[in-house]
Structure formats: C-alpha cells, structure tokens
Amino acid sequence: MSTERPDLKLIDPGSTGTSYLWWKVAEAPPGQTISPSSPMPLIGGPLSLTQMATIRAWITDGAPDN
C-alpha cells in the first residue's frame, strides 16, 4: 500500500487505474489526486513515452515477475 494513498495498492496487477505506481509516473484518473510535489522519477526528468508504455503494459499484463 501507498502511505500517501492507502486505498491504493502500489501495483495492482492488471489495473493501471488502481496502481499507485502508474499514478505517480503517468497520471491519476479523472477526479482523483496525488501529490504533485513528489513525482516519479525524482531525478532525471519525466519518463519517455516508451518507458511509460512499458510500465503500463507490464501492469496491464498482470505485473509478471520476469
């Protein structure tokens, strides 16, 4: 669970809509909020579209441990 949003799993396999990690690297669903003061990644600027697509696909595919 996230300490900022304890109602969310850090990663909810199969669902970006309820995965805190996705909210942090991409965006929260409409009507939801997350602290803009601590975006991820903390250093190095925002992720590329390719990196974000990889994370989204990994979560959507069930977050396999591979």
MOFEN-V185472 format. One record per backbone hydrogen bond with DSSP energy under -1.0 kcal/mol. CO is the residue of the C=O (numbers start at 1). NH is the residue of the N-H. If there is no record, write none. Layout:
BEGIN
co->CO nh->NH
co->CO nh->NH
END
This chain:
BEGIN
co->5 nh->8
co->8 nh->2
co->9 nh->20
co->10 nh->21
co->12 nh->15
co->16 nh->19
co->18 nh->9
co->19 nh->23
co->20 nh->24
co->21 nh->25
co->22 nh->26
co->24 nh->40
co->29 nh->32
co->48 nh->52
co->49 nh->53
co->50 nh->54
co->51 nh->55
co->52 nh->56
co->53 nh->57
co->54 nh->58
co->55 nh->59
co->56 nh->60
co->57 nh->61
co->58 nh->63
co->59 nh->14
co->59 nh->62
co->64 nh->66
END
